[in-house]
Amino acid sequence: MNKNISRISKRTLKSLKKELKSYEEEGISLYLNGCPSTTKSIVKAHMIAEDGVYMRDYVGNGKGGIERLDFQFVKER
């Protein structure tokens, strides 16, 4: 049984999808576990994650903006 689905509501996933699409539209790269990714893949990863969560890492562009958004899986103890 997938524990994470019960912790992440459909509303939260919809909000995440909307947020990530806006980043993509702004030209901000999305990464999942160190690899280039898409909104769809990141949302799906959040839905099926077991025994852990995804941590965000915002990478700056040196001018005060965001160049890239990384999601790294962190295993729960």
Buried (B, 14 or more C-beta within 10 A) or exposed (E): EEEBBEEBEEEEBEEBBEEBBEBBEEEBBBBBEEEEBEBEBBBBBBBEBEEBBBEEEEEEEEEEEBEBBBBBBEEEE
